[in-house]
Amino acid sequence: MNSYSLERTLESILRTREHELTCEEVARLLDRYVDQRLAGAVDDSPEMRLVEEHHQICPECREEYEAIVRALRNCD
C-alpha cells in the first residue's frame, strides 16, 4: 500500500460515524435527495442528513449524484 492509499484509508477511518448509510442505502434514497435539491427544498430529516454526509466521504456516490443533477439540468 502506498502512502497516498494509506492516508486515504486513515482519513476514512477517522471520519467513521456511529450511524452511516451504505452506498446501496444512499442509492435507494437518491431520487428523493435529487428531487429535493433541484427544487431548492431542504429536508432536514435524519435520512437526508446521512445521504449528505455519505456524499462527503464517498466520491463514487457523490459523482453519481452530480452526474444525475447535470443530466436533469441539461434536460430543461
PyMOL Python script that loads the backbone (N, CA, C, O; Angstrom):
from pymol import cmd

cmd.read_pdbstr("""\
ATOM      1  N   MET A   1       0.856  -1.165   0.000  1.00  0.00           N
ATOM      2  CA  MET A   1       0.000   0.000   0.000  1.00  0.00           C
ATOM      3  C   MET A   1       0.908   1.235   0.000  1.00  0.00           C
ATOM      4  O   MET A   1       1.810   1.349   0.830  1.00  0.00           O
ATOM      5  N   ASN A   2       0.664   2.148  -0.929  1.00  0.00           N
ATOM      6  CA  ASN A   2       1.479   3.367  -0.971  1.00  0.00           C
ATOM      7  C   ASN A   2       0.996   4.373   0.065  1.00  0.00           C
ATOM      8  O   ASN A   2      -0.060   4.197   0.672  1.00  0.00           O
ATOM      9  N   SER A   3       1.771   5.417   0.259  1.00  0.00           N
ATOM     10  CA  SER A   3       1.446   6.377   1.322  1.00  0.00           C
ATOM     11  C   SER A   3       0.132   7.102   1.058  1.00  0.00           C
ATOM     12  O   SER A   3      -0.588   7.433   2.000  1.00  0.00           O
ATOM     13  N   TYR A   4      -0.194   7.354  -0.219  1.00  0.00           N
ATOM     14  CA  TYR A   4      -1.461   8.021  -0.538  1.00  0.00           C
ATOM     15  C   TYR A   4      -2.636   7.127  -0.150  1.00  0.00           C
ATOM     16  O   TYR A   4      -3.598   7.597   0.457  1.00  0.00           O
ATOM     17  N   SER A   5      -2.563   5.846  -0.496  1.00  0.00           N
ATOM     18  CA  SER A   5      -3.637   4.915  -0.153  1.00  0.00           C
ATOM     19  C   SER A   5      -3.781   4.777   1.352  1.00  0.00           C
ATOM     20  O   SER A   5      -4.894   4.731   1.874  1.00  0.00           O
ATOM     21  N   LEU A   6      -2.666   4.712   2.041  1.00  0.00           N
ATOM     22  CA  LEU A   6      -2.701   4.618   3.497  1.00  0.00           C
ATOM     23  C   LEU A   6      -3.347   5.862   4.108  1.00  0.00           C
ATOM     24  O   LEU A   6      -4.153   5.763   5.033  1.00  0.00           O
ATOM     25  N   GLU A   7      -2.985   7.030   3.580  1.00  0.00           N
ATOM     26  CA  GLU A   7      -3.559   8.281   4.080  1.00  0.00           C
ATOM     27  C   GLU A   7      -5.063   8.313   3.856  1.00  0.00           C
ATOM     28  O   GLU A   7      -5.809   8.695   4.757  1.00  0.00           O
ATOM     29  N   ARG A   8      -5.520   7.923   2.679  1.00  0.00           N
ATOM     30  CA  ARG A   8      -6.959   7.901   2.377  1.00  0.00           C
ATOM     31  C   ARG A   8      -7.703   6.924   3.287  1.00  0.00           C
ATOM     32  O   ARG A   8      -8.809   7.206   3.747  1.00  0.00           O
ATOM     33  N   THR A   9      -7.084   5.777   3.537  1.00  0.00           N
ATOM     34  CA  THR A   9      -7.697   4.781   4.419  1.00  0.00           C
ATOM     35  C   THR A   9      -7.825   5.323   5.829  1.00  0.00           C
ATOM     36  O   THR A   9      -8.869   5.170   6.464  1.00  0.00           O
ATOM     37  N   LEU A  10      -6.778   5.950   6.319  1.00  0.00           N
ATOM     38  CA  LEU A  10      -6.817   6.526   7.661  1.00  0.00           C
ATOM     39  C   LEU A  10      -7.848   7.646   7.760  1.00  0.00           C
ATOM     40  O   LEU A  10      -8.541   7.753   8.772  1.00  0.00           O
ATOM     41  N   GLU A  11      -7.962   8.481   6.729  1.00  0.00           N
ATOM     42  CA  GLU A  11      -8.963   9.545   6.727  1.00  0.00           C
ATOM     43  C   GLU A  11     -10.367   8.957   6.807  1.00  0.00           C
ATOM     44  O   GLU A  11     -11.221   9.472   7.529  1.00  0.00           O
ATOM     45  N   SER A  12     -10.602   7.882   6.068  1.00  0.00           N
ATOM     46  CA  SER A  12     -11.920   7.245   6.097  1.00  0.00           C
ATOM     47  C   SER A  12     -12.237   6.684   7.473  1.00  0.00           C
ATOM     48  O   SER A  12     -13.361   6.803   7.962  1.00  0.00           O
ATOM     49  N   ILE A  13     -11.254   6.083   8.080  1.00  0.00           N
ATOM     50  CA  ILE A  13     -11.456   5.525   9.418  1.00  0.00           C
ATOM     51  C   ILE A  13     -11.770   6.635  10.412  1.00  0.00           C
ATOM     52  O   ILE A  13     -12.662   6.488  11.247  1.00  0.00           O
ATOM     53  N   LEU A  14     -11.051   7.731  10.327  1.00  0.00           N
ATOM     54  CA  LEU A  14     -11.260   8.831  11.263  1.00  0.00           C
ATOM     55  C   LEU A  14     -12.618   9.500  11.081  1.00  0.00           C
ATOM     56  O   LEU A  14     -13.169  10.057  12.030  1.00  0.00           O
ATOM     57  N   ARG A  15     -13.158   9.447   9.869  1.00  0.00           N
ATOM     58  CA  ARG A  15     -14.452  10.073   9.601  1.00  0.00           C
ATOM     59  C   ARG A  15     -15.630   9.146   9.876  1.00  0.00           C
ATOM     60  O   ARG A  15     -16.785   9.549   9.736  1.00  0.00           O
ATOM     61  N   THR A  16     -15.348   7.931  10.260  1.00  0.00           N
ATOM     62  CA  THR A  16     -16.413   6.968  10.511  1.00  0.00           C
ATOM     63  C   THR A  16     -17.274   7.434  11.672  1.00  0.00           C
ATOM     64  O   THR A  16     -16.778   7.844  12.721  1.00  0.00           O
ATOM     65  N   ARG A  17     -18.577   7.358  11.452  1.00  0.00           N
ATOM     66  CA  ARG A  17     -19.540   7.755  12.475  1.00  0.00           C
ATOM     67  C   ARG A  17     -20.256   6.514  12.990  1.00  0.00           C
ATOM     68  O   ARG A  17     -20.188   5.436  12.400  1.00  0.00           O
ATOM     69  N   GLU A  18     -20.934   6.701  14.095  1.00  0.00           N
ATOM     70  CA  GLU A  18     -21.652   5.572  14.687  1.00  0.00           C
ATOM     71  C   GLU A  18     -22.745   5.066  13.752  1.00  0.00           C
ATOM     72  O   GLU A  18     -22.962   3.859  13.644  1.00  0.00           O
ATOM     73  N   HIS A  19     -23.434   5.986  13.076  1.00  0.00           N
ATOM     74  CA  HIS A  19     -24.525   5.600  12.178  1.00  0.00           C
ATOM     75  C   HIS A  19     -24.254   6.191  10.794  1.00  0.00           C
ATOM     76  O   HIS A  19     -24.248   7.408  10.614  1.00  0.00           O
ATOM     77  N   GLU A  20     -24.032   5.316   9.837  1.00  0.00           N
ATOM     78  CA  GLU A  20     -23.786   5.743   8.455  1.00  0.00           C
ATOM     79  C   GLU A  20     -24.654   4.928   7.516  1.00  0.00           C
ATOM     80  O   GLU A  20     -25.157   3.863   7.873  1.00  0.00           O
ATOM     81  N   LEU A  21     -24.820   5.450   6.304  1.00  0.00           N
ATOM     82  CA  LEU A  21     -25.524   4.716   5.269  1.00  0.00           C
ATOM     83  C   LEU A  21     -24.512   4.036   4.357  1.00  0.00           C
ATOM     84  O   LEU A  21     -23.410   4.542   4.148  1.00  0.00           O
ATOM     85  N   THR A  22     -24.893   2.895   3.824  1.00  0.00           N
ATOM     86  CA  THR A  22     -24.072   2.228   2.821  1.00  0.00           C
ATOM     87  C   THR A  22     -24.355   2.851   1.458  1.00  0.00           C
ATOM     88  O   THR A  22     -25.317   3.602   1.300  1.00  0.00           O
ATOM     89  N   CYS A  23     -23.531   2.543   0.498  1.00  0.00           N
ATOM     90  CA  CYS A  23     -23.767   3.045  -0.865  1.00  0.00           C
ATOM     91  C   CYS A  23     -25.119   2.561  -1.387  1.00  0.00           C
ATOM     92  O   CYS A  23     -25.811   3.309  -2.078  1.00  0.00           O
ATOM     93  N   GLU A  24     -25.503   1.343  -1.073  1.00  0.00           N
ATOM     94  CA  GLU A  24     -26.786   0.803  -1.519  1.00  0.00           C
ATOM     95  C   GLU A  24     -27.955   1.569  -0.901  1.00  0.00           C
ATOM     96  O   GLU A  24     -28.950   1.846  -1.572  1.00  0.00           O
ATOM     97  N   GLU A  25     -27.826   1.905   0.374  1.00  0.00           N
ATOM     98  CA  GLU A  25     -28.882   2.677   1.037  1.00  0.00           C
ATOM     99  C   GLU A  25     -28.991   4.078   0.436  1.00  0.00           C
ATOM    100  O   GLU A  25     -30.092   4.594   0.244  1.00  0.00           O
ATOM    101  N   VAL A  26     -27.849   4.684   0.145  1.00  0.00           N
ATOM    102  CA  VAL A  26     -27.844   6.009  -0.487  1.00  0.00           C
ATOM    103  C   VAL A  26     -28.491   5.925  -1.868  1.00  0.00           C
ATOM    104  O   VAL A  26     -29.253   6.813  -2.249  1.00  0.00           O
ATOM    105  N   ALA A  27     -28.198   4.881  -2.608  1.00  0.00           N
ATOM    106  CA  ALA A  27     -28.787   4.719  -3.948  1.00  0.00           C
ATOM    107  C   ALA A  27     -30.307   4.650  -3.876  1.00  0.00           C
ATOM    108  O   ALA A  27     -30.990   5.197  -4.742  1.00  0.00           O
ATOM    109  N   ARG A  28     -30.844   3.986  -2.860  1.00  0.00           N
ATOM    110  CA  ARG A  28     -32.309   3.895  -2.703  1.00  0.00           C
ATOM    111  C   ARG A  28     -32.938   5.247  -2.373  1.00  0.00           C
ATOM    112  O   ARG A  28     -34.100   5.484  -2.702  1.00  0.00           O
ATOM    113  N   LEU A  29     -32.189   6.124  -1.732  1.00  0.00           N
ATOM    114  CA  LEU A  29     -32.707   7.447  -1.344  1.00  0.00           C
ATOM    115  C   LEU A  29     -32.357   8.548  -2.342  1.00  0.00           C
ATOM    116  O   LEU A  29     -32.789   9.691  -2.189  1.00  0.00           O
ATOM    117  N   LEU A  30     -31.582   8.206  -3.353  1.00  0.00           N
ATOM    118  CA  LEU A  30     -31.028   9.226  -4.247  1.00  0.00           C
ATOM    119  C   LEU A  30     -32.093  10.003  -5.020  1.00  0.00           C
ATOM    120  O   LEU A  30     -31.966  11.218  -5.172  1.00  0.00           O
ATOM    121  N   ASP A  31     -33.133   9.339  -5.510  1.00  0.00           N
ATOM    122  CA  ASP A  31     -34.180  10.052  -6.258  1.00  0.00           C
ATOM    123  C   ASP A  31     -34.804  11.155  -5.406  1.00  0.00           C
ATOM    124  O   ASP A  31     -34.961  12.290  -5.855  1.00  0.00           O
ATOM    125  N   ARG A  32     -35.151  10.807  -4.191  1.00  0.00           N
ATOM    126  CA  ARG A  32     -35.753  11.787  -3.273  1.00  0.00           C
ATOM    127  C   ARG A  32     -34.778  12.930  -2.978  1.00  0.00           C
ATOM    128  O   ARG A  32     -35.166  14.098  -2.958  1.00  0.00           O
ATOM    129  N   TYR A  33     -33.525  12.585  -2.751  1.00  0.00           N
ATOM    130  CA  TYR A  33     -32.499  13.585  -2.446  1.00  0.00           C
ATOM    131  C   TYR A  33     -32.306  14.538  -3.626  1.00  0.00           C
ATOM    132  O   TYR A  33     -32.251  15.753  -3.439  1.00  0.00           O
ATOM    133  N   VAL A  34     -32.204  13.994  -4.832  1.00  0.00           N
ATOM    134  CA  VAL A  34     -32.016  14.817  -6.031  1.00  0.00           C
ATOM    135  C   VAL A  34     -33.224  15.723  -6.245  1.00  0.00           C
ATOM    136  O   VAL A  34     -33.064  16.918  -6.498  1.00  0.00           O
ATOM    137  N   ASP A  35     -34.428  15.166  -6.147  1.00  0.00           N
ATOM    138  CA  ASP A  35     -35.645  15.967  -6.341  1.00  0.00           C
ATOM    139  C   ASP A  35     -35.672  17.157  -5.386  1.00  0.00           C
ATOM    140  O   ASP A  35     -35.988  18.277  -5.788  1.00  0.00           O
ATOM    141  N   GLN A  36     -35.345  16.912  -4.143  1.00  0.00           N
ATOM    142  CA  GLN A  36     -35.362  17.988  -3.152  1.00  0.00           C
ATOM    143  C   GLN A  36     -34.296  19.029  -3.447  1.00  0.00           C
ATOM    144  O   GLN A  36     -34.553  20.228  -3.343  1.00  0.00           O
ATOM    145  N   ARG A  37     -33.120  18.589  -3.809  1.00  0.00           N
ATOM    146  CA  ARG A  37     -32.041  19.533  -4.105  1.00  0.00           C
ATOM    147  C   ARG A  37     -32.378  20.395  -5.312  1.00  0.00           C
ATOM    148  O   ARG A  37     -32.154  21.605  -5.293  1.00  0.00           O
ATOM    149  N   LEU A  38     -32.910  19.789  -6.351  1.00  0.00           N
ATOM    150  CA  LEU A  38     -33.246  20.555  -7.553  1.00  0.00           C
ATOM    151  C   LEU A  38     -34.400  21.531  -7.292  1.00  0.00           C
ATOM    152  O   LEU A  38     -34.477  22.586  -7.920  1.00  0.00           O
ATOM    153  N   ALA A  39     -35.281  21.179  -6.377  1.00  0.00           N
ATOM    154  CA  ALA A  39     -36.404  22.054  -6.033  1.00  0.00           C
ATOM    155  C   ALA A  39     -35.992  23.143  -5.046  1.00  0.00           C
ATOM    156  O   ALA A  39     -36.767  24.054  -4.756  1.00  0.00           O
ATOM    157  N   GLY A  40     -34.767  23.040  -4.535  1.00  0.00           N
ATOM    158  CA  GLY A  40     -34.297  24.017  -3.561  1.00  0.00           C
ATOM    159  C   GLY A  40     -34.857  23.781  -2.174  1.00  0.00           C
ATOM    160  O   GLY A  40     -34.742  24.632  -1.292  1.00  0.00           O
ATOM    161  N   ALA A  41     -35.465  22.617  -1.986  1.00  0.00           N
ATOM    162  CA  ALA A  41     -36.031  22.275  -0.686  1.00  0.00           C
ATOM    163  C   ALA A  41     -34.944  21.716   0.224  1.00  0.00           C
ATOM    164  O   ALA A  41     -33.964  21.123  -0.226  1.00  0.00           O
ATOM    165  N   VAL A  42     -35.151  21.923   1.490  1.00  0.00           N
ATOM    166  CA  VAL A  42     -34.215  21.386   2.469  1.00  0.00           C
ATOM    167  C   VAL A  42     -34.969  20.412   3.355  1.00  0.00           C
ATOM    168  O   VAL A  42     -35.866  20.797   4.106  1.00  0.00           O
ATOM    169  N   ASP A  43     -34.594  19.152   3.257  1.00  0.00           N
ATOM    170  CA  ASP A  43     -35.184  18.120   4.104  1.00  0.00           C
ATOM    171  C   ASP A  43     -34.157  17.816   5.183  1.00  0.00           C
ATOM    172  O   ASP A  43     -33.112  17.227   4.909  1.00  0.00           O
ATOM    173  N   ASP A  44     -34.456  18.215   6.387  1.00  0.00           N
ATOM    174  CA  ASP A  44     -33.513  18.053   7.489  1.00  0.00           C
ATOM    175  C   ASP A  44     -33.747  16.738   8.233  1.00  0.00           C
ATOM    176  O   ASP A  44     -33.363  16.590   9.393  1.00  0.00           O
ATOM    177  N   SER A  45     -34.381  15.792   7.548  1.00  0.00           N
ATOM    178  CA  SER A  45     -34.628  14.505   8.191  1.00  0.00           C
ATOM    179  C   SER A  45     -33.299  13.769   8.395  1.00  0.00           C
ATOM    180  O   SER A  45     -32.332  14.018   7.676  1.00  0.00           O
ATOM    181  N   PRO A  46     -33.257  12.879   9.360  1.00  0.00           N
ATOM    182  CA  PRO A  46     -32.016  12.136   9.603  1.00  0.00           C
ATOM    183  C   PRO A  46     -31.519  11.391   8.364  1.00  0.00           C
ATOM    184  O   PRO A  46     -30.314  11.333   8.120  1.00  0.00           O
ATOM    185  N   GLU A  47     -32.442  10.819   7.576  1.00  0.00           N
ATOM    186  CA  GLU A  47     -32.034  10.101   6.367  1.00  0.00           C
ATOM    187  C   GLU A  47     -31.311  11.013   5.384  1.00  0.00           C
ATOM    188  O   GLU A  47     -30.251  10.658   4.869  1.00  0.00           O
ATOM    189  N   MET A  48     -31.880  12.187   5.125  1.00  0.00           N
ATOM    190  CA  MET A  48     -31.274  13.087   4.155  1.00  0.00           C
ATOM    191  C   MET A  48     -29.945  13.652   4.661  1.00  0.00           C
ATOM    192  O   MET A  48     -29.027  13.883   3.873  1.00  0.00           O
ATOM    193  N   ARG A  49     -29.843  13.873   5.960  1.00  0.00           N
ATOM    194  CA  ARG A  49     -28.559  14.313   6.524  1.00  0.00           C
ATOM    195  C   ARG A  49     -27.497  13.232   6.341  1.00  0.00           C
ATOM    196  O   ARG A  49     -26.336  13.530   6.061  1.00  0.00           O
ATOM    197  N   LEU A  50     -27.908  11.969   6.501  1.00  0.00           N
ATOM    198  CA  LEU A  50     -26.963  10.866   6.314  1.00  0.00           C
ATOM    199  C   LEU A  50     -26.548  10.722   4.848  1.00  0.00           C
ATOM    200  O   LEU A  50     -25.404  10.373   4.559  1.00  0.00           O
ATOM    201  N   VAL A  51     -27.471  10.989   3.927  1.00  0.00           N
ATOM    202  CA  VAL A  51     -27.114  10.973   2.500  1.00  0.00           C
ATOM    203  C   VAL A  51     -26.062  12.052   2.235  1.00  0.00           C
ATOM    204  O   VAL A  51     -25.060  11.799   1.567  1.00  0.00           O
ATOM    205  N   GLU A  52     -26.294  13.244   2.758  1.00  0.00           N
ATOM    206  CA  GLU A  52     -25.348  14.350   2.586  1.00  0.00           C
ATOM    207  C   GLU A  52     -23.978  13.985   3.162  1.00  0.00           C
ATOM    208  O   GLU A  52     -22.951  14.213   2.522  1.00  0.00           O
ATOM    209  N   GLU A  53     -23.967  13.429   4.351  1.00  0.00           N
ATOM    210  CA  GLU A  53     -22.698  13.031   4.969  1.00  0.00           C
ATOM    211  C   GLU A  53     -21.997  11.956   4.147  1.00  0.00           C
ATOM    212  O   GLU A  53     -20.774  11.969   4.009  1.00  0.00           O
ATOM    213  N   HIS A  54     -22.777  11.027   3.604  1.00  0.00           N
ATOM    214  CA  HIS A  54     -22.193   9.965   2.779  1.00  0.00           C
ATOM    215  C   HIS A  54     -21.529  10.561   1.541  1.00  0.00           C
ATOM    216  O   HIS A  54     -20.441  10.136   1.154  1.00  0.00           O
ATOM    217  N   HIS A  55     -22.172  11.533   0.926  1.00  0.00           N
ATOM    218  CA  HIS A  55     -21.590  12.176  -0.259  1.00  0.00           C
ATOM    219  C   HIS A  55     -20.282  12.882   0.071  1.00  0.00           C
ATOM    220  O   HIS A  55     -19.424  13.019  -0.800  1.00  0.00           O
ATOM    221  N   GLN A  56     -20.115  13.324   1.288  1.00  0.00           N
ATOM    222  CA  GLN A  56     -18.876  13.989   1.684  1.00  0.00           C
ATOM    223  C   GLN A  56     -17.712  13.016   1.800  1.00  0.00           C
ATOM    224  O   GLN A  56     -16.557  13.417   1.659  1.00  0.00           O
ATOM    225  N   ILE A  57     -18.000  11.743   2.055  1.00  0.00           N
ATOM    226  CA  ILE A  57     -16.909  10.784   2.237  1.00  0.00           C
ATOM    227  C   ILE A  57     -16.803   9.743   1.124  1.00  0.00           C
ATOM    228  O   ILE A  57     -15.830   8.991   1.077  1.00  0.00           O
ATOM    229  N   CYS A  58     -17.787   9.688   0.231  1.00  0.00           N
ATOM    230  CA  CYS A  58     -17.782   8.665  -0.816  1.00  0.00           C
ATOM    231  C   CYS A  58     -17.758   9.325  -2.196  1.00  0.00           C
ATOM    232  O   CYS A  58     -18.789   9.794  -2.678  1.00  0.00           O
ATOM    233  N   PRO A  59     -16.596   9.363  -2.826  1.00  0.00           N
ATOM    234  CA  PRO A  59     -16.517  10.025  -4.129  1.00  0.00           C
ATOM    235  C   PRO A  59     -17.365   9.352  -5.211  1.00  0.00           C
ATOM    236  O   PRO A  59     -17.860  10.032  -6.110  1.00  0.00           O
ATOM    237  N   GLU A  60     -17.538   8.043  -5.140  1.00  0.00           N
ATOM    238  CA  GLU A  60     -18.329   7.355  -6.164  1.00  0.00           C
ATOM    239  C   GLU A  60     -19.792   7.771  -6.107  1.00  0.00           C
ATOM    240  O   GLU A  60     -20.395   8.068  -7.138  1.00  0.00           O
ATOM    241  N   CYS A  61     -20.361   7.792  -4.917  1.00  0.00           N
ATOM    242  CA  CYS A  61     -21.762   8.201  -4.774  1.00  0.00           C
ATOM    243  C   CYS A  61     -21.940   9.678  -5.088  1.00  0.00           C
ATOM    244  O   CYS A  61     -22.937  10.070  -5.696  1.00  0.00           O
ATOM    245  N   ARG A  62     -20.987  10.495  -4.681  1.00  0.00           N
ATOM    246  CA  ARG A  62     -21.052  11.932  -4.978  1.00  0.00           C
ATOM    247  C   ARG A  62     -21.004  12.153  -6.488  1.00  0.00           C
ATOM    248  O   ARG A  62     -21.749  12.980  -7.015  1.00  0.00           O
ATOM    249  N   GLU A  63     -20.140  11.427  -7.186  1.00  0.00           N
ATOM    250  CA  GLU A  63     -20.058  11.565  -8.648  1.00  0.00           C
ATOM    251  C   GLU A  63     -21.349  11.135  -9.316  1.00  0.00           C
ATOM    252  O   GLU A  63     -21.789  11.768 -10.275  1.00  0.00           O
ATOM    253  N   GLU A  64     -21.969  10.059  -8.819  1.00  0.00           N
ATOM    254  CA  GLU A  64     -23.242   9.615  -9.388  1.00  0.00           C
ATOM    255  C   GLU A  64     -24.318  10.682  -9.186  1.00  0.00           C
ATOM    256  O   GLU A  64     -25.072  10.989 -10.110  1.00  0.00           O
ATOM    257  N   TYR A  65     -24.390  11.243  -7.988  1.00  0.00           N
ATOM    258  CA  TYR A  65     -25.341  12.317  -7.694  1.00  0.00           C
ATOM    259  C   TYR A  65     -25.110  13.501  -8.627  1.00  0.00           C
ATOM    260  O   TYR A  65     -26.055  14.008  -9.231  1.00  0.00           O
ATOM    261  N   GLU A  66     -23.869  13.940  -8.749  1.00  0.00           N
ATOM    262  CA  GLU A  66     -23.550  15.090  -9.599  1.00  0.00           C
ATOM    263  C   GLU A  66     -23.877  14.816 -11.059  1.00  0.00           C
ATOM    264  O   GLU A  66     -24.336  15.715 -11.764  1.00  0.00           O
ATOM    265  N   ALA A  67     -23.651  13.599 -11.523  1.00  0.00           N
ATOM    266  CA  ALA A  67     -23.976  13.243 -12.908  1.00  0.00           C
ATOM    267  C   ALA A  67     -25.481  13.298 -13.153  1.00  0.00           C
ATOM    268  O   ALA A  67     -25.926  13.777 -14.196  1.00  0.00           O
ATOM    269  N   ILE A  68     -26.257  12.813 -12.204  1.00  0.00           N
ATOM    270  CA  ILE A  68     -27.723  12.858 -12.336  1.00  0.00           C
ATOM    271  C   ILE A  68     -28.204  14.297 -12.368  1.00  0.00           C
ATOM    272  O   ILE A  68     -29.046  14.654 -13.192  1.00  0.00           O
ATOM    273  N   VAL A  69     -27.677  15.122 -11.477  1.00  0.00           N
ATOM    274  CA  VAL A  69     -28.075  16.534 -11.436  1.00  0.00           C
ATOM    275  C   VAL A  69     -27.729  17.220 -12.751  1.00  0.00           C
ATOM    276  O   VAL A  69     -28.549  17.961 -13.294  1.00  0.00           O
ATOM    277  N   ARG A  70     -26.524  16.984 -13.270  1.00  0.00           N
ATOM    278  CA  ARG A  70     -26.127  17.583 -14.559  1.00  0.00           C
ATOM    279  C   ARG A  70     -27.063  17.143 -15.678  1.00  0.00           C
ATOM    280  O   ARG A  70     -27.498  17.959 -16.491  1.00  0.00           O
ATOM    281  N   ALA A  71     -27.366  15.862 -15.713  1.00  0.00           N
ATOM    282  CA  ALA A  71     -28.248  15.340 -16.768  1.00  0.00           C
ATOM    283  C   ALA A  71     -29.643  15.962 -16.683  1.00  0.00           C
ATOM    284  O   ALA A  71     -30.216  16.344 -17.703  1.00  0.00           O
ATOM    285  N   LEU A  72     -30.179  16.061 -15.490  1.00  0.00           N
ATOM    286  CA  LEU A  72     -31.506  16.661 -15.339  1.00  0.00           C
ATOM    287  C   LEU A  72     -31.518  18.140 -15.665  1.00  0.00           C
ATOM    288  O   LEU A  72     -32.479  18.634 -16.254  1.00  0.00           O
ATOM    289  N   ARG A  73     -30.490  18.840 -15.302  1.00  0.00           N
ATOM    290  CA  ARG A  73     -30.405  20.277 -15.637  1.00  0.00           C
ATOM    291  C   ARG A  73     -30.264  20.493 -17.129  1.00  0.00           C
ATOM    292  O   ARG A  73     -30.764  21.486 -17.656  1.00  0.00           O
ATOM    293  N   ASN A  74     -29.590  19.578 -17.827  1.00  0.00           N
ATOM    294  CA  ASN A  74     -29.424  19.699 -19.272  1.00  0.00           C
ATOM    295  C   ASN A  74     -30.716  19.391 -20.019  1.00  0.00           C
ATOM    296  O   ASN A  74     -30.869  19.788 -21.175  1.00  0.00           O
ATOM    297  N   CYS A  75     -31.644  18.691 -19.380  1.00  0.00           N
ATOM    298  CA  CYS A  75     -32.938  18.374 -19.993  1.00  0.00           C
ATOM    299  C   CYS A  75     -33.868  19.576 -20.025  1.00  0.00           C
ATOM    300  O   CYS A  75     -34.784  19.638 -20.845  1.00  0.00           O
ATOM    301  N   ASP A  76     -33.632  20.531 -19.132  1.00  0.00           N
ATOM    302  CA  ASP A  76     -34.520  21.707 -19.048  1.00  0.00           C
ATOM    303  C   ASP A  76     -34.326  22.670 -20.158  1.00  0.00           C
ATOM    304  O   ASP A  76     -35.003  23.697 -20.210  1.00  0.00           O
TER     305      ASP A  76
END
""", "prot")
cmd.dss("prot")
cmd.show_as("cartoon", "prot")
cmd.util.cbc("prot")
cmd.orient("prot")
